[in-house]
């Protein structure tokens, strides 16, 4: 009988990378649950597979996020101007149940609203999600009772999205399922999951990344098109994918993905666009006309200037900055000594959009969490970034408490909030810098140091380059001096028996 030390976890799947073996922070953290798994542990023989563990952890953290909102259930959302901010339990969901006509049975995009917002200002698929939750909400009782039920209905649906995200991240890198614990345990993920409806787009994007990693370019496109119908940011992933497919010569797969995305987006949007164009276009006109808002460096500029920038100026410059970021990513992709991984570039382009945008709502961190896990699965760097995001999460609510509490001045004054914004910006920039460093010095990329090329790259994984220029045309064996062992990129060598444990 073979020993437990040499028996692979599965005869069908490659043996997973053990994070407590290669990551000192993960090893130290594992002491809370008994320490790293020993050499003689029987791996792969239990119902508790990595994917199931990660999914359950994600659901548990989501539930803790619901508990964190408890102070608002019966009071904060309904009584007092600032208590939902001082207790950091604000959510858009209960407020928009009545504010966007769901309490009155109005049809999103078709029925005009009363007040300052004449139509629902969310993309169509998000509007459908909101409407489904309204169908699940009892219409009896007080409006407060209905808003509570509406929040719980949305929370149940969003919990499914959270589980989907965890599973997709765990399965995207076949040999690194435990990396998904980063997403499942991310504190900013739990704190912001039920502020708004962003998890729908994040779940569809994570599923799209999984499909691309399995070489299913059409399914990737369809899911990405649906994600873009729920939120705008997923469409940016097509930019770096275009450059990667250019370098690898994978044009057929790229155009399949684009075709799937366009068709899926049109299937969702075209009926509303044709029969309720004014309501359908509200998301786009609102996004364009919206002034400088919370969380952006533009707000710091505006609040410290006697001549703040205009909305048109910010729109133009922010667009130009995103375009320049994409051009920089394109140059990086075509000149890097080794073709960058898809997840790395996906993270960079979405981060560039977030950093240059005129608004950063605290739930936007959800967009980056799965991409950050796939791009840089290193506990130290991920936790540094998460600490900055938690600081911003607390900062914005304390700032709103200050501005809504009148002469009481509860919370954080303006200059303190600017420091919170700076923390968010610096934390995101830090993660961008280490990802770019991994691209320029691929021997520092923990995914490639494990012997993989691009496990989220699908047809790009292990593909030959057909178009490069600059340094990429004559890459050195290593981009820089490094103390670790040499790695044959994309070739997984045998692992010594004594090193096959966690």
C-alpha positions as CSV (number, residue, x, y, z in Angstrom):
1,X,0.0,0.0,0.0
2,X,1.4,3.4,-0.9
3,X,2.2,5.7,2.0
4,X,0.3,8.8,2.8
5,X,3.4,10.9,2.1
6,X,3.5,10.0,-1.6
7,X,-0.1,9.4,-2.4
8,X,-1.4,12.4,-4.5
9,X,-4.5,14.2,-3.4
10,X,-6.4,13.2,-6.5
11,X,-5.6,11.0,-9.4
12,X,-7.5,13.3,-11.6
13,X,-6.2,16.8,-10.6
14,X,-2.7,18.1,-9.9
15,X,-1.6,18.3,-6.3
16,X,-2.5,21.7,-4.9
17,X,0.1,24.2,-3.7
18,X,0.2,24.4,0.1
19,X,0.1,28.1,1.2
20,X,1.6,27.3,4.6
21,X,4.6,25.8,2.9
22,X,5.5,28.8,0.7
23,X,4.0,31.8,2.6
24,X,5.3,32.6,6.0
25,X,2.3,34.8,6.9
26,X,-0.1,31.9,6.0
27,X,2.1,29.6,8.1
28,X,2.0,31.9,11.1
29,X,-1.8,32.4,10.7
30,X,-2.4,28.7,10.6
31,X,-1.3,28.4,14.2
32,X,-4.8,29.7,15.1
33,X,-6.2,26.4,13.8
34,X,-3.5,24.1,15.0
35,X,-0.6,25.0,12.7
36,X,0.4,23.7,9.2
37,X,-0.7,20.3,8.1
38,X,2.0,17.7,9.0
39,X,3.9,15.5,6.6
40,X,1.8,12.4,7.2
41,X,-1.6,14.1,6.8
42,X,-4.0,12.1,4.6
43,X,-4.8,14.8,2.0
44,X,-7.6,14.4,-0.5
45,X,-9.5,11.7,1.5
46,X,-12.0,13.9,3.2
47,X,-15.3,15.5,2.3
48,X,-13.6,18.8,3.2
49,X,-12.1,19.6,-0.2
50,X,-10.4,23.1,-0.6
51,X,-13.3,24.4,-2.7
52,X,-15.9,23.4,-0.1
53,X,-13.9,24.8,2.7
54,X,-13.4,28.1,0.9
55,X,-17.1,28.4,0.0
56,X,-18.1,27.7,3.6
57,X,-15.6,30.2,4.9
58,X,-16.9,32.8,2.5
59,X,-20.5,32.3,3.6
60,X,-19.4,32.5,7.3
61,X,-17.6,35.8,6.6
62,X,-20.6,37.1,4.7
63,X,-22.7,36.2,7.8
64,X,-20.4,38.1,10.0
65,X,-20.8,41.1,7.7
66,X,-24.6,40.8,8.2
67,X,-24.0,40.9,12.0
68,X,-21.9,44.0,11.6
69,X,-25.0,45.7,10.1
70,X,-27.1,44.7,13.1
71,X,-27.2,48.1,14.7
72,X,-29.0,49.5,11.7
73,X,-31.7,46.8,11.4
74,X,-34.2,48.5,13.7
75,X,-32.9,52.0,14.1
76,X,-29.9,53.2,12.1
77,X,-31.6,53.0,8.7
78,X,-34.8,54.6,9.9
79,X,-34.1,57.0,12.9
80,X,-31.6,59.7,13.3
81,X,-29.5,61.4,10.7
82,X,-26.1,60.0,11.6
83,X,-26.4,56.8,13.7
84,X,-26.0,54.6,10.6
85,X,-22.7,56.3,9.9
86,X,-21.4,56.4,13.5
87,X,-22.0,52.7,13.7
88,X,-20.6,52.1,10.1
89,X,-23.6,50.0,9.1
90,X,-25.0,52.0,6.2
91,X,-26.5,50.3,3.2
92,X,-28.1,51.7,0.0
93,X,-30.5,48.7,-0.2
94,X,-33.2,49.6,2.3
95,X,-33.2,53.3,1.4
96,X,-33.7,52.6,-2.3
97,X,-36.6,50.2,-1.8
98,X,-39.0,53.2,-1.5
99,X,-36.7,55.7,-3.1
100,X,-36.6,53.9,-6.5
101,X,-40.3,52.9,-6.6
102,X,-40.1,49.2,-5.6
103,X,-42.4,49.8,-2.7
104,X,-45.0,51.2,-5.1
105,X,-44.7,48.4,-7.6
106,X,-43.1,50.6,-10.3
107,X,-41.3,48.9,-13.2
108,X,-37.6,49.9,-13.4
109,X,-36.7,52.0,-16.4
110,X,-40.3,52.1,-17.7
111,X,-42.0,54.0,-14.9
112,X,-40.9,57.5,-14.0
113,X,-39.9,58.2,-10.4
114,X,-40.8,61.1,-8.2
115,X,-38.1,63.2,-6.7
116,X,-34.6,64.2,-7.9
117,X,-33.9,60.8,-9.7
118,X,-36.4,60.3,-12.5
119,X,-35.4,56.8,-13.4
120,X,-33.4,54.0,-11.8
121,X,-29.7,54.8,-12.2
122,X,-28.3,51.3,-12.3
123,X,-27.5,49.0,-15.3
124,X,-30.2,46.7,-16.5
125,X,-29.1,43.4,-15.1
126,X,-28.7,45.0,-11.6
127,X,-32.2,46.5,-12.0
128,X,-33.5,43.0,-12.7
129,X,-31.7,41.7,-9.6
130,X,-33.3,44.5,-7.5
131,X,-36.7,43.8,-9.0
132,X,-36.4,40.0,-8.2
133,X,-35.6,40.9,-4.5
134,X,-38.7,43.2,-4.5
135,X,-40.8,40.3,-5.7
136,X,-39.5,38.3,-2.6
137,X,-40.4,41.1,-0.3
138,X,-43.8,41.0,1.5
139,X,-46.0,44.0,0.7
140,X,-47.8,43.9,4.1
141,X,-46.9,45.8,7.2
142,X,-45.2,49.2,7.6
143,X,-42.7,50.6,5.1
144,X,-40.0,50.0,7.7
145,X,-40.9,46.3,7.9
146,X,-40.9,46.0,4.1
147,X,-37.5,47.7,3.8
148,X,-36.1,45.3,6.4
149,X,-37.4,42.4,4.4
150,X,-36.1,43.9,1.2
151,X,-32.6,44.1,2.7
152,X,-32.8,40.5,3.9
153,X,-34.0,39.3,0.4
154,X,-31.1,41.0,-1.2
155,X,-28.7,39.7,1.4
156,X,-29.8,36.2,0.6
157,X,-29.2,36.6,-3.1
158,X,-25.9,38.4,-2.5
159,X,-24.7,35.5,-0.3
160,X,-25.1,33.2,-3.2
161,X,-23.0,35.6,-5.3
162,X,-20.3,35.5,-2.5
163,X,-20.2,31.7,-2.6
164,X,-20.0,31.7,-6.4
165,X,-17.0,34.2,-6.2
166,X,-15.2,32.0,-3.7
167,X,-15.7,28.8,-5.7
168,X,-14.7,30.4,-9.0
169,X,-11.5,31.9,-7.5
170,X,-10.7,28.6,-5.9
171,X,-11.1,26.7,-9.2
172,X,-9.4,29.2,-11.6
173,X,-5.9,28.3,-10.6
174,X,-6.2,24.5,-10.5
175,X,-3.1,24.0,-8.3
176,X,-3.8,26.9,-5.9
177,X,-7.3,26.5,-4.6
178,X,-6.3,27.7,-1.1
179,X,-5.5,31.1,-2.5
180,X,-9.2,31.7,-2.5
181,X,-9.1,31.9,1.3
182,X,-7.7,35.4,0.7
183,X,-11.0,36.5,-0.9
184,X,-13.1,34.5,1.6
185,X,-11.5,36.0,4.6
186,X,-11.0,39.6,3.2
187,X,-12.4,41.9,5.9
188,X,-13.3,44.6,3.4
189,X,-15.2,42.0,1.4
190,X,-17.4,41.2,4.4
191,X,-17.9,44.8,5.5
192,X,-19.0,46.1,2.1
193,X,-20.8,43.1,0.6
194,X,-24.3,44.4,1.4
195,X,-23.8,48.1,0.9
196,X,-25.0,47.8,-2.7
197,X,-25.5,45.3,-5.5
198,X,-21.9,45.1,-6.8
199,X,-21.5,41.4,-5.9
200,X,-23.6,40.4,-8.8
201,X,-21.1,41.9,-11.4
202,X,-18.2,40.5,-9.3
203,X,-19.6,37.0,-9.3
204,X,-20.2,37.1,-13.1
205,X,-16.7,38.4,-13.7
206,X,-15.2,35.7,-11.4
207,X,-17.2,33.1,-13.4
208,X,-15.9,34.6,-16.6
209,X,-12.3,34.3,-15.4
210,X,-12.9,30.7,-14.6
211,X,-14.3,30.0,-18.0
212,X,-11.3,31.6,-19.7
213,X,-8.9,29.6,-17.6
214,X,-10.5,26.5,-18.9
215,X,-10.2,27.6,-22.5
216,X,-13.9,28.4,-23.0
217,X,-13.6,31.7,-24.7
218,X,-17.2,32.0,-25.8
219,X,-18.5,31.2,-22.3
220,X,-16.1,33.8,-21.0
221,X,-17.5,36.4,-23.4
222,X,-21.1,35.6,-22.5
223,X,-20.4,35.9,-18.8
224,X,-18.4,39.1,-19.2
225,X,-21.2,40.6,-21.3
226,X,-23.6,39.8,-18.5
227,X,-21.3,41.2,-15.9
228,X,-21.0,44.4,-18.0
229,X,-24.8,44.5,-18.1
230,X,-24.7,44.6,-14.3
231,X,-21.8,47.1,-13.9
232,X,-19.5,48.9,-16.3
233,X,-16.1,47.9,-15.1
234,X,-15.9,44.2,-16.4
235,X,-15.7,45.4,-20.0
236,X,-12.2,46.8,-19.3
237,X,-10.9,43.2,-19.1
238,X,-11.2,43.0,-22.8
239,X,-8.4,45.6,-23.2
240,X,-5.5,43.6,-21.6
241,X,-6.9,40.4,-23.1
242,X,-6.6,42.0,-26.6
243,X,-2.9,42.7,-26.0
244,X,-2.2,39.3,-24.5
245,X,-3.9,37.6,-27.5
246,X,-1.9,39.9,-29.8
247,X,1.4,38.8,-28.2
248,X,0.4,35.1,-28.3
249,X,-1.4,35.2,-31.7
250,X,-4.7,33.9,-30.3
251,X,-7.0,36.0,-32.4
252,X,-9.8,33.5,-32.9
253,X,-10.3,33.0,-29.2
254,X,-10.3,36.7,-28.6
255,X,-12.9,37.5,-31.2
256,X,-15.0,34.6,-29.9
257,X,-14.9,36.3,-26.5
258,X,-15.8,39.7,-27.9
259,X,-18.7,38.2,-29.9
260,X,-20.1,36.4,-26.8
261,X,-19.8,39.6,-24.7
262,X,-21.6,41.8,-27.3
263,X,-24.4,39.3,-27.9
264,X,-25.0,38.7,-24.1
265,X,-24.9,42.5,-23.4
266,X,-27.4,43.1,-26.2
267,X,-29.8,40.4,-25.1
268,X,-30.1,42.0,-21.7
269,X,-30.1,45.6,-22.8
270,X,-31.7,45.8,-26.2
271,X,-35.4,45.2,-25.1
272,X,-35.1,48.0,-22.5
273,X,-33.2,50.2,-24.9
274,X,-35.8,49.9,-27.6
275,X,-38.9,50.4,-25.4
276,X,-37.7,52.6,-22.5
277,X,-34.6,54.4,-23.9
278,X,-34.8,57.3,-21.5
279,X,-34.9,55.0,-18.5
280,X,-32.2,52.7,-19.9
281,X,-29.8,55.6,-20.6
282,X,-30.2,57.0,-17.1
283,X,-27.2,55.0,-15.8
284,X,-24.9,56.5,-18.5
285,X,-26.2,60.1,-18.3
286,X,-26.0,59.9,-14.5
287,X,-22.4,58.6,-14.6
288,X,-21.4,61.3,-17.0
289,X,-23.2,64.2,-15.2
290,X,-22.3,63.1,-11.7
291,X,-19.9,65.6,-10.0
292,X,-16.8,64.9,-8.0
293,X,-17.7,62.6,-5.2
294,X,-16.5,60.5,-2.2
295,X,-13.2,58.6,-2.2
296,X,-11.3,60.2,-5.1
297,X,-8.2,62.3,-5.3
298,X,-10.4,64.7,-7.2
299,X,-12.3,65.4,-4.0
300,X,-9.1,66.2,-2.1
301,X,-8.3,68.6,-4.9
302,X,-11.7,70.2,-4.9
303,X,-12.0,70.6,-1.2
304,X,-8.6,72.2,-0.9
305,X,-8.9,74.6,-3.8
306,X,-10.6,77.9,-4.3
307,X,-11.1,76.9,-8.0
308,X,-12.2,73.3,-8.0
309,X,-12.1,71.3,-11.3
310,X,-15.4,71.2,-13.2
311,X,-17.2,67.9,-13.9
312,X,-16.4,68.2,-17.7
313,X,-12.7,68.7,-16.9
314,X,-12.7,65.7,-14.6
315,X,-14.5,63.5,-17.1
316,X,-12.0,64.4,-19.8
317,X,-8.9,64.0,-17.7
318,X,-10.1,60.8,-16.0
319,X,-10.9,59.2,-19.4
320,X,-7.4,60.3,-20.7
321,X,-5.8,58.8,-17.6
322,X,-7.5,55.5,-18.1
323,X,-6.5,55.5,-21.8
324,X,-2.9,56.2,-20.8
325,X,-3.0,53.5,-18.3
326,X,-4.2,51.0,-20.9
327,X,-1.4,52.1,-23.3
328,X,1.1,51.7,-20.4
329,X,-0.3,48.2,-19.8
330,X,0.0,47.4,-23.5
331,X,3.6,48.4,-23.6
332,X,4.3,46.5,-20.4
333,X,2.6,43.4,-21.9
334,X,4.6,43.5,-25.2
335,X,8.0,44.2,-23.6
336,X,7.9,42.1,-20.5
337,X,10.5,39.3,-20.3
338,X,7.7,36.8,-19.9
339,X,4.1,37.3,-21.2
340,X,2.2,38.6,-18.1
341,X,-0.6,36.6,-16.7
342,X,-4.1,37.6,-17.6
343,X,-5.2,38.1,-13.9
344,X,-2.3,40.5,-13.4
345,X,-3.3,42.7,-16.2
346,X,-7.0,42.5,-15.3
347,X,-6.2,43.7,-11.8
348,X,-4.1,46.6,-13.2
349,X,-6.7,47.9,-15.6
350,X,-9.5,47.8,-13.1
351,X,-7.3,49.4,-10.4
352,X,-6.3,52.1,-12.9
353,X,-10.0,52.9,-13.4
354,X,-10.7,53.0,-9.7
355,X,-7.7,55.2,-8.9
356,X,-8.6,57.8,-11.6
357,X,-12.3,57.8,-11.3
358,X,-14.2,60.8,-9.9
359,X,-15.9,58.6,-7.2
360,X,-14.9,55.7,-5.1
361,X,-17.7,54.1,-3.1
362,X,-16.5,51.8,-0.4
363,X,-18.0,48.7,-2.0
364,X,-15.9,49.2,-5.1
365,X,-13.2,47.3,-3.3
366,X,-15.3,44.2,-4.2
367,X,-14.3,44.6,-7.9
368,X,-10.6,44.2,-7.0
369,X,-10.7,41.4,-4.4
370,X,-10.9,38.3,-6.7
371,X,-8.6,39.9,-9.3
372,X,-6.1,40.8,-6.5
373,X,-6.1,37.2,-5.2
374,X,-5.4,35.8,-8.7
375,X,-2.8,38.5,-9.5
376,X,-0.8,38.5,-6.3
377,X,-1.7,35.6,-4.0
378,X,0.6,36.7,-1.2
379,X,-0.9,37.1,2.3
380,X,1.4,40.0,3.4
381,X,0.7,42.2,0.4
382,X,-3.0,41.4,0.4
383,X,-3.4,42.1,4.1
384,X,-1.6,45.5,3.8
385,X,-4.0,46.5,1.0
386,X,-7.0,45.2,3.0
387,X,-5.9,47.2,6.1
388,X,-5.9,50.4,4.0
389,X,-9.4,49.6,2.6
390,X,-10.8,48.9,6.1
391,X,-9.3,52.3,7.2
392,X,-11.1,53.9,4.3
393,X,-14.4,52.1,5.1
394,X,-14.3,53.5,8.6
395,X,-13.2,56.9,7.4
396,X,-16.0,57.6,5.0
397,X,-18.7,56.7,7.5
398,X,-17.0,58.8,10.2
399,X,-16.8,61.7,7.7
400,X,-20.5,61.4,6.9
401,X,-21.3,61.2,10.6
402,X,-19.4,64.5,11.0
403,X,-21.2,66.2,8.1
404,X,-24.7,65.0,9.2
405,X,-24.4,65.5,13.0
406,X,-24.7,69.3,13.0
407,X,-23.0,71.2,15.8
408,X,-22.3,67.9,17.6
409,X,-19.5,67.2,15.1
410,X,-19.5,63.4,15.7
411,X,-16.9,61.7,13.6
412,X,-14.1,62.6,11.3
413,X,-13.5,66.2,10.0
414,X,-12.7,66.9,6.3
415,X,-8.9,66.8,6.6
416,X,-9.1,63.4,8.5
417,X,-11.3,62.0,5.7
418,X,-8.6,63.1,3.2
419,X,-6.1,61.0,5.0
420,X,-8.5,58.0,4.8
421,X,-8.7,58.6,1.0
422,X,-4.9,58.7,0.8
423,X,-4.8,55.4,2.7
424,X,-7.0,53.8,0.1
425,X,-5.1,55.3,-2.8
426,X,-1.7,54.3,-1.4
427,X,-2.8,50.8,-0.5
428,X,-4.1,50.2,-4.1
429,X,-1.0,51.7,-5.6
430,X,1.2,49.5,-3.5
431,X,-0.5,46.4,-4.8
432,X,-0.2,47.7,-8.3
433,X,3.5,48.2,-7.8
434,X,4.1,44.7,-6.6
435,X,2.1,43.2,-9.5
436,X,4.1,45.3,-12.0
437,X,7.3,44.1,-10.3
438,X,6.1,40.5,-10.7
439,X,5.6,41.1,-14.4
440,X,9.1,42.6,-14.9
441,X,10.7,40.1,-12.6
442,X,8.7,36.9,-13.1
443,X,10.8,34.9,-10.7
444,X,9.2,36.9,-7.9
445,X,5.7,35.9,-9.0
446,X,4.6,33.3,-6.5
447,X,2.3,31.6,-9.1
448,X,5.2,31.1,-11.5
449,X,7.7,30.1,-8.8
450,X,5.4,27.1,-8.2
451,X,6.1,26.0,-11.8
452,X,3.0,27.3,-13.6
453,X,2.9,29.7,-16.5
454,X,-0.5,31.3,-16.6
455,X,-3.1,29.1,-14.9
456,X,-5.8,31.7,-15.5
457,X,-4.7,32.2,-19.1
458,X,-6.6,29.4,-20.8
459,X,-5.3,29.2,-24.4
460,X,-2.5,31.6,-23.3
461,X,-1.1,29.2,-20.8
462,X,2.2,28.0,-22.2
463,X,1.6,29.5,-25.6
464,X,4.5,30.7,-27.7
465,X,4.9,34.4,-28.3
466,X,4.4,35.6,-31.9
467,X,4.7,39.3,-31.4
468,X,7.0,41.1,-29.0
469,X,9.4,44.0,-29.1
470,X,12.1,45.5,-26.9
471,X,13.6,43.5,-24.1
472,X,11.0,40.7,-24.6
473,X,12.6,39.8,-27.9
474,X,15.7,38.5,-26.1
475,X,14.6,37.8,-22.5
476,X,17.2,36.8,-19.9
477,X,16.7,33.5,-18.1
478,X,16.0,35.6,-15.0
479,X,14.9,39.2,-15.0
480,X,16.9,40.0,-11.9
481,X,19.0,38.4,-9.2
482,X,16.9,36.3,-6.9
483,X,17.8,34.0,-4.0
484,X,15.1,31.4,-4.8
485,X,15.7,28.2,-6.9
486,X,15.7,28.5,-10.8
487,X,12.3,27.9,-12.4
488,X,11.6,26.6,-15.9
489,X,8.6,28.8,-16.7
490,X,5.5,26.8,-17.3
491,X,7.1,23.5,-16.5
492,X,6.2,21.8,-13.3
493,X,9.1,19.6,-12.1
494,X,8.8,16.7,-9.7
495,X,8.4,17.5,-6.1
496,X,10.6,15.6,-3.6
497,X,8.6,13.3,-1.4
498,X,9.6,15.2,1.8
499,X,8.2,18.5,0.4
500,X,4.7,17.2,-0.5
501,X,3.0,18.3,2.7
502,X,1.6,21.6,3.7
